[in-house]
Amino acid sequence: MEQDFLRLAQRGEEGAINELVETYQQSVFNVCYRMLGQATEAEDATQETLVKALTNLHSYDVERPFKPWLLRIASNECIDRIRRRKNPLSLDALGEDGAWEWKQGDSPNPEAEIVHRERRDEVRAALDALSPQDRAIVTLFYWENLPYTEIEAVTGLSISAIKSRLFRARRTIAGLLMQEDAYV
């Protein structure tokens, strides 16, 4: 059971701590990457999140779900990083690691791949236009597929506030994407 496993990690058992990191590292990275938009910064935020979680593991209540607690630390770390940024994220930087670039053989239709990449960039820009907290909620709901109750545990907002913020965020993103389509 997860509770027993977490108790072992709280006692400092190295195997349990390693398993904890391996189990949740990818989820934390996914949230950080979606919120920050840069792989390198997401890796740094992931590492910082895991260090904070392990450092404060003694204060964690094993009777509560662990993943929302950990993702709350991750989203707070990302929100802090976004607030500290001097310059907003540039879309020019999204291709630095090659993750956003089409590679020969990846798609039977290069034109469709280009259209897909442009749309992904538009969605990324629309996400960047949201407040850090709304970006976290959208990321947790759509990319991490967390239910409202877990998003509530991560953000500290009520379920009705989460639903309201999701509604407004979807409306904002749709408006921005429709503006982009109008320019084409």
C-alpha positions in Angstrom: 0.0 0.0 0.0 1.1 3.5 -0.7 0.8 4.5 3.0 3.2 1.8 4.1 5.6 2.8 1.3 5.4 6.5 2.3 6.0 5.6 6.0 9.2 3.8 5.0 10.3 6.9 3.0 9.5 9.2 6.0 11.9 7.0 8.0 14.6 7.7 5.5 14.8 4.2 3.9 16.8 4.8 0.7 15.0 2.2 -1.4 11.6 3.7 -0.6 12.9 7.2 -1.3 14.3 6.1 -4.7 11.0 4.4 -5.6 9.1 7.5 -4.6 11.2 9.6 -6.9 11.0 7.1 -9.8 7.2 6.8 -9.4 6.3 10.5 -9.4 9.2 12.2 -11.2 7.5 12.0 -14.7 4.2 13.5 -13.4 6.1 16.3 -11.7 8.1 17.0 -14.9 4.9 17.0 -17.0 3.3 19.6 -14.9 6.4 21.7 -14.8 6.9 21.5 -18.5 3.3 22.4 -19.3 3.5 25.3 -17.0 7.0 26.6 -17.9 7.2 25.6 -21.5 11.0 25.0 -21.5 12.5 21.5 -20.9 15.6 22.8 -19.1 13.6 25.0 -16.7 11.1 22.2 -16.2 13.9 19.8 -15.2 15.2 22.3 -12.7 11.8 22.9 -11.3 11.2 19.1 -11.1 14.5 18.6 -9.2 13.7 21.5 -6.8 10.2 20.1 -6.2 11.5 16.7 -5.4 14.1 18.1 -3.0 11.5 20.2 -1.3 9.1 17.3 -1.0 11.8 14.9 0.4 13.0 17.6 2.8 9.5 18.1 4.1 8.4 14.5 3.9 8.4 14.3 7.7 5.5 16.8 7.8 3.4 14.9 5.2 0.3 13.2 6.6 0.4 9.7 5.1 -3.4 9.4 5.5 -3.9 11.9 2.7 -3.2 11.3 -1.0 0.5 11.9 -1.9 0.2 12.9 -5.5 -1.9 16.1 -5.0 0.5 17.1 -2.2 3.5 16.7 -4.5 1.9 18.4 -7.5 0.9 21.3 -5.2 4.6 21.8 -4.4 5.4 21.5 -8.2 2.8 24.1 -9.2 3.8 26.5 -6.5 7.4 26.1 -7.7 6.4 26.9 -11.2 4.3 29.8 -10.3 7.2 31.3 -8.3 9.5 30.8 -11.3 7.0 32.4 -13.7 6.7 35.4 -11.3 10.5 35.8 -11.1 10.9 35.8 -14.9 12.2 39.1 -16.2 11.2 38.5 -19.8 8.1 36.5 -20.8 8.6 33.2 -22.6 9.6 33.6 -26.2 8.1 31.3 -28.7 11.5 31.4 -30.5 12.9 29.3 -27.6 10.4 26.5 -27.9 12.5 24.7 -30.6 15.9 24.8 -28.9 15.8 21.1 -27.7 14.3 19.9 -31.0 11.2 18.6 -29.3 9.0 21.0 -31.3 10.7 20.3 -34.7 9.6 17.9 -37.4 12.1 15.2 -38.2 12.1 13.3 -41.4 10.2 10.1 -41.1 8.0 11.2 -38.1 5.0 11.8 -40.3 3.8 10.7 -43.6 2.4 14.1 -44.3 4.9 17.0 -43.7 2.3 19.7 -44.4 -0.1 18.3 -41.7 2.9 18.1 -39.3 3.6 21.8 -39.9 0.0 22.8 -39.3 0.0 20.7 -36.2 3.2 22.3 -34.9 1.8 25.8 -35.6 -1.4 25.0 -33.7 0.6 23.6 -30.8 2.6 26.9 -30.7 -0.6 28.8 -30.7 -2.0 26.8 -27.8 1.3 27.3 -26.0 1.1 31.0 -26.5 -2.6 31.0 -25.3 -1.5 29.1 -22.2 1.2 31.6 -21.5 -1.4 34.4 -21.6 -3.2 32.8 -18.6 -2.3 33.7 -15.0 0.1 31.2 -13.5 -2.6 29.8 -11.2 -5.1 29.3 -14.2 -2.3 27.7 -16.2 -1.7 25.3 -13.3 -5.4 24.4 -13.2 -5.6 23.9 -16.9 -2.4 21.8 -16.9 -3.6 19.6 -14.0 -7.1 19.1 -15.5 -6.2 18.5 -19.2 -2.7 17.1 -19.1 -2.6 15.3 -15.8 -6.3 14.3 -15.9 -6.7 15.0 -12.2 -10.3 15.1 -10.9 -11.6 18.3 -9.3 -11.0 17.0 -5.8 -7.3 16.4 -6.4 -7.0 19.8 -8.1 -8.6 21.3 -5.0 -6.0 19.6 -2.9 -3.2 20.9 -5.1 -4.4 24.5 -5.5 -6.3 25.0 -2.3 -9.2 26.4 -4.3 -12.8 25.2 -3.9 -14.2 23.0 -6.6 -16.6 25.7 -7.7 -13.7 28.2 -8.0 -11.8 25.6 -10.1 -14.7 25.0 -12.4 -15.1 28.8 -12.8 -11.4 29.3 -13.5 -11.5 26.4 -16.0 -14.5 28.0 -17.8 -12.8 31.4 -18.0 -9.5 29.9 -19.1 -11.2 27.9 -21.8 -13.0 31.0 -23.0 -9.7 33.0 -23.0 -7.8 30.3 -24.9 -10.6 29.9 -27.4 -10.7 33.7 -27.9 -7.0 33.8 -28.5 -7.0 30.9 -30.9 -9.9 32.4 -32.8 -7.9 35.7 -33.1 -5.0 33.6 -34.5 -7.3 32.0 -37.0 -8.7 35.4 -38.1 -5.1 36.5 -39.0 -4.6 33.4 -41.3 
